[in-house]
Amino acid sequence: MSRLRELRVAAGLSKRQLARLSGISLRQLAYLEQRRDRGRNPTVRTLARLALPISLEIGMPPADVLKALAEDWLRDIMSERQ
């Protein structure tokens, strides 16, 4: 399970709710959670847009949520390069 999905579920948000609150498409969110498009990684801006609604729901500072999401993506990128 991706860290994004873990945090979304912990926040009690559906994919549709998080997509609406973050301003990204439902399709893009699904791709990000399932890591289907490995050639394209999300921008920091996209991760920040996802982090804010999650942080509001779980009471975690947005910077901490953003850090968790970014670290998860970086781990994935680094494992692909090895």
N, C-alpha and C positions, 0 to 999 in steps of 0.2 A: 504494500500500500504506500502510495506517495505521501510525503510529509504534508503536501497541500491538502490531500484528501483527509488525512488524519486531523489536521487543524480545522478543516471545514466541518467535519462530523462533530468534533469536540465543541465547536461553536453552535451546533444545532442548526446549521444552514443547509438547505438543499442546494444542488448545483444551480438551479434556476435562481434562487434567492441571491446566492453569491455573485452570479453573473450580473444580475440586475444591479446589485449594490456596488459592484466594482466597475461597472460600465464596460465589461468585456462580453463577447458573445458566449452563449451557452456552448456552442461548438468548440470555441477556443479553450474554454475552461475544461471541457471533456478531454481535449487533446493534451492539455497540460497535466491533468491528473493521471492520465493513462500513459503519458510519455510516448505517444504514437509518433510524433514528429521529431525524431532524435536529431535531425540535422539543424533544426531551428530551436534555439533556446529563448526563453522569455527575457525581455529587457528588465532592467531594474525598475523601470516605471511600471511595467505590468505587474511585477511582484509586489510593488508598493500599493498599487490599486487593489490587489487581492488582500494584502495584509491589513489594511485599515478596517474593513467590515469584520474580519475575523477577530481582530484585537478588541473591537468594541464589544463583541459578544462574549469573549472569554475573559475579558478583563486583564489582558496582557498588553504591555506597551507595544505600539505599532513597530517600533524599531526591533524588538525582540522577535516578533512574528516574521518581519522581513528578513532578519538574520537567519532564522530557522529555515525559511523557504530558500534563501540564497545558498546556504550551506548544503542543503539537500541537492540542489541543482549542480553545484560545484563538485560534489562527491560523484554524481552521476557522470559529469563531463570528464573528470579525471579518470574514472574507471574505464571509460570508453577509449581513452588514449593509451592505456597500458596494455 
